[in-house]
Amino acid sequence: MQVTTERQNVSFPDTFVLVGFSDHPWLEMPLFGVLLTSYIFTMIGNSSIIVLSLVEPRLQTPMYFFLDNLSLLDLCVTCTIVPLLVNLWGPEKTVASWSCIAQAYLFHWTSCTESALLAVMAFDRYVAICCPLRYVLIMHLWACVWLAAVCWASGLANSLVQATLTLYLTLCAKNTLDHFFCEVPALIKLACSDTTTNDLSLALGAIPFGIVSPLTVLISYIFIARAVLKLPSAEGRRKALSTCTSHLLVVTMYFGPGMYTYLQPPGNNTQFEFLSLFYCVFTPLIYTLRNKDVKEAWKKVLASQSKGISLKGQ
């Protein structure tokens, strides 16, 4: 029992020190303000998308069903890395070991699920634009539920594999994490034991989420572009593309930095804190800021509320 306890102490320390942006102390307070504002807008915006899609019949479509799942994922990601704000606020940069491990599991789950979901959303846009007459038949309710369930389950499975393998690494009391939150690649870099299995597992896990998913998005948009270019009117092309712009922005800001972070060579010590901000902090804001349907639904709800108040006043 004594040996086991000592091994556990050597393998995983009680606390981790998150270096984060300590190398740029002048940046911490401005970044705290930017991130706090981003978190507030993310929480309000994504929560409103979920609520409005439940009460507004016009938003009860397959596209918004998947957008609800994406909003829920963005809320989970935001809540998962909220400790970043505490890290930026004061000199205390430590996080408990159990909290770090939980964060690694949850973030890997949500990020993998979001990767798969973005591919499904691209397929949904492909069917809507390239096969409009069969859209209702293909993207029926149970098909949408099944696709969303596969995204969540596959993300969970990959998270359990990657984070659990990381948990069994020997860190030799190393506890300084060169990142602003606990992420699997950053934890692997602390290991003093052989990480071949972890690196291979991470590379294999990146195939469906870092290669197949963006490739599915790319192929879907190639077919979408061909279909849009064949439309006779410029107005029709504009309307078709308008349903894809937000998704394209999310895909670009999510897959670009994410693929660089997870597919870089294991020995590469390049800091990726700034790149990570894109896919875990700023990306959740895009649909909130650019979604015209949600803005119109809010106007409709607020107008009906103000009308009800005025009628009560009479």
Contacts in CASP RR format, 6 or more apart in sequence:
PFRMAT RR
TARGET T0000
AUTHOR 0000-0000-0000
METHOD contacts of the structure
MODEL  1
MQVTTERQNVSFPDTFVLVGFSDHPWLEMPLFGVLLTSYIFTMIGNSSII
VLSLVEPRLQTPMYFFLDNLSLLDLCVTCTIVPLLVNLWGPEKTVASWSC
IAQAYLFHWTSCTESALLAVMAFDRYVAICCPLRYVLIMHLWACVWLAAV
CWASGLANSLVQATLTLYLTLCAKNTLDHFFCEVPALIKLACSDTTTNDL
SLALGAIPFGIVSPLTVLISYIFIARAVLKLPSAEGRRKALSTCTSHLLV
VTMYFGPGMYTYLQPPGNNTQFEFLSLFYCVFTPLIYTLRNKDVKEAWKK
VLASQSKGISLKGQ
9 173 0 8 1.000
10 170 0 8 1.000
10 171 0 8 1.000
10 172 0 8 1.000
10 173 0 8 1.000
11 168 0 8 1.000
11 169 0 8 1.000
11 170 0 8 1.000
11 171 0 8 1.000
12 97 0 8 1.000
12 101 0 8 1.000
12 167 0 8 1.000
12 171 0 8 1.000
13 97 0 8 1.000
13 171 0 8 1.000
13 173 0 8 1.000
13 174 0 8 1.000
13 175 0 8 1.000
14 96 0 8 1.000
14 97 0 8 1.000
15 94 0 8 1.000
15 95 0 8 1.000
15 96 0 8 1.000
15 97 0 8 1.000
15 175 0 8 1.000
16 94 0 8 1.000
16 95 0 8 1.000
16 97 0 8 1.000
16 100 0 8 1.000
16 175 0 8 1.000
16 176 0 8 1.000
16 177 0 8 1.000
16 182 0 8 1.000
17 93 0 8 1.000
17 94 0 8 1.000
17 175 0 8 1.000
17 176 0 8 1.000
17 177 0 8 1.000
18 87 0 8 1.000
18 93 0 8 1.000
18 94 0 8 1.000
18 95 0 8 1.000
18 177 0 8 1.000
18 179 0 8 1.000
18 180 0 8 1.000
18 181 0 8 1.000
18 182 0 8 1.000
19 93 0 8 1.000
19 176 0 8 1.000
19 177 0 8 1.000
19 178 0 8 1.000
19 179 0 8 1.000
19 180 0 8 1.000
20 87 0 8 1.000
20 93 0 8 1.000
20 178 0 8 1.000
20 179 0 8 1.000
20 180 0 8 1.000
20 273 0 8 1.000
21 27 0 8 1.000
21 28 0 8 1.000
21 31 0 8 1.000
21 88 0 8 1.000
21 180 0 8 1.000
21 273 0 8 1.000
22 28 0 8 1.000
22 93 0 8 1.000
28 88 0 8 1.000
28 90 0 8 1.000
29 88 0 8 1.000
31 88 0 8 1.000
32 85 0 8 1.000
32 88 0 8 1.000
32 89 0 8 1.000
35 84 0 8 1.000
35 85 0 8 1.000
35 88 0 8 1.000
35 281 0 8 1.000
36 85 0 8 1.000
38 281 0 8 1.000
38 282 0 8 1.000
38 285 0 8 1.000
39 78 0 8 1.000
39 82 0 8 1.000
39 85 0 8 1.000
41 285 0 8 1.000
41 288 0 8 1.000
41 289 0 8 1.000
42 74 0 8 1.000
42 75 0 8 1.000
42 78 0 8 1.000
42 284 0 8 1.000
42 285 0 8 1.000
42 288 0 8 1.000
43 75 0 8 1.000
43 78 0 8 1.000
44 288 0 8 1.000
45 71 0 8 1.000
45 288 0 8 1.000
45 294 0 8 1.000
46 71 0 8 1.000
46 72 0 8 1.000
46 74 0 8 1.000
46 75 0 8 1.000
46 78 0 8 1.000
46 284 0 8 1.000
46 287 0 8 1.000
46 288 0 8 1.000
47 71 0 8 1.000
47 75 0 8 1.000
48 288 0 8 1.000
48 294 0 8 1.000
48 298 0 8 1.000
49 64 0 8 1.000
49 67 0 8 1.000
49 68 0 8 1.000
49 71 0 8 1.000
49 287 0 8 1.000
49 288 0 8 1.000
49 291 0 8 1.000
49 294 0 8 1.000
50 68 0 8 1.000
50 71 0 8 1.000
50 72 0 8 1.000
52 59 0 8 1.000
52 294 0 8 1.000
52 297 0 8 1.000
52 298 0 8 1.000
52 301 0 8 1.000
53 59 0 8 1.000
53 60 0 8 1.000
53 64 0 8 1.000
53 65 0 8 1.000
53 67 0 8 1.000
53 68 0 8 1.000
54 60 0 8 1.000
55 301 0 8 1.000
56 297 0 8 1.000
56 300 0 8 1.000
56 301 0 8 1.000
58 293 0 8 1.000
58 297 0 8 1.000
59 293 0 8 1.000
59 294 0 8 1.000
59 297 0 8 1.000
62 124 0 8 1.000
62 135 0 8 1.000
62 139 0 8 1.000
62 144 0 8 1.000
63 121 0 8 1.000
63 124 0 8 1.000
63 125 0 8 1.000
63 128 0 8 1.000
63 243 0 8 1.000
64 293 0 8 1.000
65 144 0 8 1.000
65 148 0 8 1.000
66 117 0 8 1.000
66 120 0 8 1.000
66 121 0 8 1.000
66 124 0 8 1.000
66 144 0 8 1.000
66 147 0 8 1.000
66 148 0 8 1.000
67 121 0 8 1.000
67 287 0 8 1.000
69 117 0 8 1.000
69 148 0 8 1.000
69 151 0 8 1.000
69 152 0 8 1.000
70 114 0 8 1.000
70 117 0 8 1.000
70 118 0 8 1.000
70 121 0 8 1.000
70 250 0 8 1.000
70 287 0 8 1.000
71 287 0 8 1.000
73 110 0 8 1.000
73 113 0 8 1.000
73 114 0 8 1.000
73 117 0 8 1.000
74 114 0 8 1.000
74 283 0 8 1.000
74 284 0 8 1.000
75 284 0 8 1.000
76 106 0 8 1.000
76 110 0 8 1.000
77 107 0 8 1.000
77 110 0 8 1.000
77 111 0 8 1.000
77 114 0 8 1.000
77 280 0 8 1.000
77 284 0 8 1.000
78 281 0 8 1.000
78 284 0 8 1.000
80 103 0 8 1.000
80 106 0 8 1.000
80 107 0 8 1.000
80 110 0 8 1.000
80 181 0 8 1.000
81 103 0 8 1.000
81 107 0 8 1.000
81 180 0 8 1.000
81 181 0 8 1.000
81 280 0 8 1.000
81 281 0 8 1.000
83 95 0 8 1.000
83 99 0 8 1.000
83 103 0 8 1.000
83 181 0 8 1.000
84 180 0 8 1.000
84 181 0 8 1.000
86 92 0 8 1.000
87 93 0 8 1.000
87 95 0 8 1.000
87 180 0 8 1.000
87 181 0 8 1.000
88 180 0 8 1.000
95 103 0 8 1.000
95 182 0 8 1.000
99 182 0 8 1.000
100 177 0 8 1.000
100 182 0 8 1.000
100 187 0 8 1.000
101 163 0 8 1.000
101 167 0 8 1.000
101 182 0 8 1.000
103 181 0 8 1.000
103 182 0 8 1.000
104 163 0 8 1.000
104 166 0 8 1.000
104 182 0 8 1.000
104 183 0 8 1.000
104 184 0 8 1.000
104 187 0 8 1.000
105 159 0 8 1.000
105 160 0 8 1.000
105 163 0 8 1.000
106 159 0 8 1.000
107 181 0 8 1.000
107 182 0 8 1.000
107 183 0 8 1.000
107 280 0 8 1.000
108 155 0 8 1.000
108 158 0 8 1.000
108 159 0 8 1.000
108 162 0 8 1.000
108 163 0 8 1.000
108 183 0 8 1.000
108 184 0 8 1.000
109 155 0 8 1.000
109 156 0 8 1.000
109 158 0 8 1.000
109 159 0 8 1.000
111 279 0 8 1.000
111 280 0 8 1.000
112 154 0 8 1.000
112 155 0 8 1.000
112 158 0 8 1.000
112 159 0 8 1.000
112 209 0 8 1.000
113 151 0 8 1.000
113 152 0 8 1.000
113 154 0 8 1.000
113 155 0 8 1.000
113 156 0 8 1.000
114 254 0 8 1.000
115 209 0 8 1.000
115 210 0 8 1.000
115 213 0 8 1.000
115 214 0 8 1.000
115 254 0 8 1.000
115 255 0 8 1.000
116 150 0 8 1.000
116 151 0 8 1.000
116 154 0 8 1.000
116 155 0 8 1.000
116 208 0 8 1.000
116 209 0 8 1.000
116 213 0 8 1.000
117 148 0 8 1.000
117 151 0 8 1.000
118 213 0 8 1.000
118 217 0 8 1.000
118 247 0 8 1.000
118 250 0 8 1.000
118 251 0 8 1.000
118 254 0 8 1.000
118 255 0 8 1.000
119 212 0 8 1.000
119 213 0 8 1.000
119 214 0 8 1.000
119 216 0 8 1.000
119 217 0 8 1.000
119 220 0 8 1.000
120 147 0 8 1.000
120 148 0 8 1.000
120 151 0 8 1.000
121 247 0 8 1.000
122 216 0 8 1.000
122 217 0 8 1.000
122 220 0 8 1.000
122 221 0 8 1.000
122 247 0 8 1.000
122 251 0 8 1.000
123 216 0 8 1.000
123 220 0 8 1.000
124 139 0 8 1.000
125 220 0 8 1.000
125 221 0 8 1.000
125 224 0 8 1.000
125 243 0 8 1.000
125 244 0 8 1.000
125 247 0 8 1.000
126 220 0 8 1.000
126 221 0 8 1.000
126 223 0 8 1.000
126 224 0 8 1.000
127 134 0 8 1.000
127 135 0 8 1.000
127 138 0 8 1.000
127 139 0 8 1.000
128 135 0 8 1.000
128 139 0 8 1.000
128 243 0 8 1.000
129 224 0 8 1.000
129 227 0 8 1.000
129 228 0 8 1.000
129 240 0 8 1.000
129 243 0 8 1.000
129 244 0 8 1.000
130 223 0 8 1.000
130 224 0 8 1.000
130 227 0 8 1.000
131 138 0 8 1.000
154 208 0 8 1.000
155 209 0 8 1.000
158 205 0 8 1.000
158 208 0 8 1.000
158 209 0 8 1.000
161 201 0 8 1.000
161 205 0 8 1.000
162 184 0 8 1.000
162 198 0 8 1.000
162 201 0 8 1.000
162 202 0 8 1.000
162 205 0 8 1.000
163 184 0 8 1.000
165 197 0 8 1.000
165 198 0 8 1.000
165 201 0 8 1.000
166 184 0 8 1.000
166 187 0 8 1.000
166 188 0 8 1.000
166 198 0 8 1.000
169 187 0 8 1.000
169 188 0 8 1.000
169 190 0 8 1.000
169 191 0 8 1.000
169 193 0 8 1.000
169 195 0 8 1.000
169 198 0 8 1.000
170 191 0 8 1.000
170 192 0 8 1.000
170 193 0 8 1.000
171 190 0 8 1.000
171 191 0 8 1.000
171 192 0 8 1.000
172 192 0 8 1.000
172 193 0 8 1.000
174 190 0 8 1.000
174 191 0 8 1.000
174 192 0 8 1.000
175 190 0 8 1.000
176 190 0 8 1.000
177 186 0 8 1.000
177 187 0 8 1.000
177 190 0 8 1.000
178 186 0 8 1.000
178 189 0 8 1.000
178 269 0 8 1.000
178 271 0 8 1.000
179 186 0 8 1.000
179 272 0 8 1.000
179 273 0 8 1.000
179 276 0 8 1.000
180 273 0 8 1.000
180 276 0 8 1.000
181 276 0 8 1.000
181 280 0 8 1.000
183 276 0 8 1.000
184 202 0 8 1.000
185 202 0 8 1.000
185 261 0 8 1.000
185 262 0 8 1.000
188 195 0 8 1.000
188 198 0 8 1.000
188 199 0 8 1.000
188 202 0 8 1.000
188 266 0 8 1.000
189 266 0 8 1.000
189 267 0 8 1.000
189 269 0 8 1.000
191 198 0 8 1.000
195 266 0 8 1.000
199 266 0 8 1.000
202 262 0 8 1.000
203 263 0 8 1.000
206 259 0 8 1.000
206 262 0 8 1.000
206 263 0 8 1.000
210 255 0 8 1.000
210 258 0 8 1.000
210 259 0 8 1.000
210 262 0 8 1.000
210 263 0 8 1.000
213 255 0 8 1.000
214 251 0 8 1.000
214 255 0 8 1.000
214 259 0 8 1.000
217 251 0 8 1.000
217 255 0 8 1.000
221 244 0 8 1.000
221 248 0 8 1.000
224 240 0 8 1.000
224 244 0 8 1.000
227 240 0 8 1.000
228 237 0 8 1.000
228 240 0 8 1.000
228 241 0 8 1.000
229 237 0 8 1.000
231 237 0 8 1.000
231 240 0 8 1.000
242 292 0 8 1.000
245 290 0 8 1.000
246 286 0 8 1.000
246 287 0 8 1.000
246 290 0 8 1.000
246 291 0 8 1.000
249 286 0 8 1.000
249 290 0 8 1.000
250 283 0 8 1.000
250 286 0 8 1.000
250 287 0 8 1.000
253 278 0 8 1.000
253 279 0 8 1.000
253 282 0 8 1.000
253 283 0 8 1.000
253 286 0 8 1.000
254 278 0 8 1.000
254 279 0 8 1.000
254 283 0 8 1.000
255 279 0 8 1.000
256 278 0 8 1.000
256 279 0 8 1.000
257 272 0 8 1.000
257 275 0 8 1.000
257 276 0 8 1.000
257 278 0 8 1.000
257 279 0 8 1.000
258 275 0 8 1.000
258 276 0 8 1.000
258 279 0 8 1.000
260 272 0 8 1.000
260 275 0 8 1.000
261 272 0 8 1.000
261 275 0 8 1.000
261 276 0 8 1.000
264 270 0 8 1.000
264 272 0 8 1.000
287 294 0 8 1.000
288 294 0 8 1.000
END
